[in-house]
């Protein structure tokens, strides 16, 4: 059975599919006139908007939730694997993938905002919603939601708890079952507290973990500052086959750079659309821009930090056309970063990685739960009674999986999770391409209002966009409140 699952995972994640993320990102970049560059100032400014409401979260909370999901083992093990199989040049192609992926992220998140709904007092949205409302295929939306529920709620949840337990046992000798119990208690506090508590937890944990990781990277770079020019020269020359040692690896560098770049920032997978839809903004393009910035933060900052630490200290191996063995017997993964930290802070590497992975993986787990709950809510419909009956056993089941994941092997879960995410990406990319005209129309409206000196406000009726029911209701309430002298947030 495991052999079949591995084969199916490989079939889903074939090279043509991986490269499609690059091609589609290039297409969206051209169609938006490179929104990820021309609106960079807006992206940074809007990220720090903390206005929320009783039904929605702030832009900062939404991007924190999204970064909590994106920043995980992929930013550590994924980068180390890309370097091992594609050479140092793979890092450059990760940057390229994230550049074009930011445009893809803008499109998918903008669509999520356009077609979101208010469900039992909370803003809900994501790929299932724009598949149903934008394309008129609810059954396809349900299929996507089921894939999300299985992939993020169970299979990938196992992997995160397994990674935490393994790293904590290796660094501090804590038994996996103890870590499992702790994770269940912490997860329980978040998942039974609703989206507000999840958003609040991510809002504080994500900046803390990211800044801590970057500080350690800066220390390592500072102590090796003379090698920084050579570091960038190695990455760029290897990316184009100009470096003698890695001259025959340009194909592998592109392939692994794009693949691991996608696994890290998930732009185009549809998995990040749920958080973006929950943000309380006055115009869909605003959150589209914020989430596009999240792709940069994930890859250009966190993944780069991992790559810089590994490469500048020489704690990496390369397989394939070029064979480089700097650390014999070391399998690509978090141990590469551990060794890199130990070169400047002896004996600290293991503890540092255990703590870093705890925060990386725990924030991923709570945001995975949010995606799962949003998908489940979509599947069962917008009935408050059904939601209460269904969500309680779902939460208990996820907590059980989180515990089990801490004490068993996660190899099969990885493959099954990859199949689920890959299937989601197929559906999401096709739907996003078909609805890209709507997102482009929304972007044009945003630009026109900004040019006129206005704070953009979305009116779907004016733009001829149908089934944007949340925004239509919002406009009606705003119109009534204007007449009565009150203000709608």
SULQUI-V866626 format. One record per backbone hydrogen bond with DSSP energy under -0.5 kcal/mol. CO is the residue of the C=O (numbers start at 1). NH is the residue of the N-H. If there is no record, write none. Layout:
CO NH
CO NH
//
This chain:
1 5
2 6
3 7
4 8
5 9
6 10
7 11
8 12
9 13
11 14
12 14
14 18
15 19
16 20
17 21
18 21
18 22
19 23
20 24
21 25
22 26
23 27
24 28
25 29
26 30
27 31
28 32
29 34
30 33
34 37
34 38
35 39
37 40
39 43
40 44
41 45
42 46
43 47
44 48
45 48
46 49
49 60
55 123
56 53
57 280
58 62
59 63
60 64
61 65
62 66
63 67
64 68
65 69
66 70
67 71
70 72
72 75
73 76
73 77
73 78
74 79
76 80
77 81
78 82
79 83
80 84
81 85
82 86
83 87
84 319
87 90
88 91
88 92
89 93
90 94
91 95
92 96
93 97
94 98
95 99
96 100
97 101
98 102
99 103
100 103
100 104
101 105
102 106
103 107
104 108
105 109
106 110
107 111
108 112
109 113
110 114
111 115
113 116
116 470
117 119
117 124
118 120
119 122
122 119
124 117
126 129
126 130
127 131
128 132
129 133
130 134
130 135
131 135
131 137
132 136
136 138
137 141
138 142
139 143
140 144
141 145
142 146
143 147
144 148
145 149
146 150
147 151
148 152
148 153
149 153
150 154
150 155
151 156
154 158
155 159
156 160
157 161
158 162
159 163
160 164
161 165
162 166
163 167
164 168
165 169
166 170
167 171
168 172
168 173
168 174
169 173
175 178
175 179
176 180
177 181
178 182
179 183
180 184
181 185
182 186
183 187
184 188
185 189
186 190
187 191
188 192
190 193
191 194
193 197
194 198
195 199
196 200
197 201
198 202
199 203
200 204
201 205
202 206
204 208
205 209
206 210
207 211
208 212
209 213
210 214
211 215
212 216
213 217
214 218
215 219
216 220
217 221
218 222
219 223
220 224
221 224
222 225
224 227
225 228
227 231
228 232
229 233
230 234
231 235
232 236
233 237
234 238
235 239
236 240
237 240
237 242
237 243
238 241
244 247
246 249
247 250
249 253
250 254
251 255
252 256
253 257
254 258
255 259
256 260
257 261
258 262
259 263
260 264
261 265
262 266
266 268
266 269
266 270
270 273
272 276
273 277
274 278
275 278
276 279
278 57
279 281
282 458
283 286
283 287
284 288
285 289
286 290
287 291
288 292
289 293
290 294
291 295
292 295
292 296
293 297
294 298
295 299
296 300
296 301
297 301
297 302
298 303
299 304
301 305
302 306
303 307
304 308
305 309
306 310
307 311
308 312
309 313
310 315
311 314
314 316
316 326
318 324
321 323
322 324
324 318
324 326
327 330
329 331
333 336
333 337
334 338
335 339
336 340
337 341
338 342
339 343
340 343
340 344
341 344
341 345
345 348
345 349
348 352
349 353
350 354
351 355
352 356
353 357
354 358
355 359
356 360
357 361
358 362
359 363
360 364
361 365
362 366
363 367
364 368
365 369
366 370
367 371
368 372
369 373
370 374
371 375
372 376
373 377
374 378
375 379
376 380
377 381
381 383
382 384
383 387
384 388
385 389
386 390
387 391
388 392
389 393
390 394
391 395
392 396
393 397
394 398
395 399
396 400
397 401
398 402
399 403
400 404
401 405
402 406
403 406
403 407
404 407
404 408
410 414
411 415
412 416
413 417
414 418
415 419
416 420
417 421
418 422
419 423
420 424
421 425
422 426
423 427
424 428
425 429
426 430
427 431
428 432
429 433
430 434
431 435
433 436
435 438
435 439
436 440
437 441
438 442
439 443
440 444
441 445
442 446
443 447
444 448
445 449
446 450
447 451
448 452
449 454
450 453
454 456
459 463
460 464
460 465
461 464
464 466
467 469
468 472
469 473
470 474
471 475
472 476
473 477
474 478
475 479
476 480
477 481
478 482
479 483
480 484
481 485
481 486
//
